[in-house]
Amino acid sequence: MEPFPAPLPGQVSAGDPLAAVERLADTFGAAAVAGLLHGLRDMLVRACTGEDETARAGEAHRIAGLAGTLGFAELGRHWLPIADGTRAIAPDTHHACEQAIATINAAEKSIFTDC
């Protein structure tokens, strides 16, 4: 099996958080990836600002999966233990959410200007 020519989304260096998003947009189309990013941002805002623990637990698995798919591996690692009930949302989870939201907002300005 041939190795991948570029790093997988979870392997993108922390110095360039938009690289995975750009690569996905090039591969699948900007509109499709923009829709997924908007959905992730909406889930993060609901989960990190809401007080309903049941709703958070229900979305935690979706957040972890979508985060990993879109190249936000660290964010996904924060949400997996929340999804399986072994950890509650902590300040570092909120920080990871804030970073992901900032990256999504930057992507909208630099990559998805036409979506």
Secondary structure, 3 states (H helix, E strand, C coil): CCCCCCCCHHHCCCCCCCHHHHHHHHHHCHHHHHHHHHHHHHHHHHHHHCCCHHHHHHHHHHHHHHHHHCCCHHHHHHHHHHHCCCCCCCHHHHHHHHHHHHHHHHHHHHCCCCC
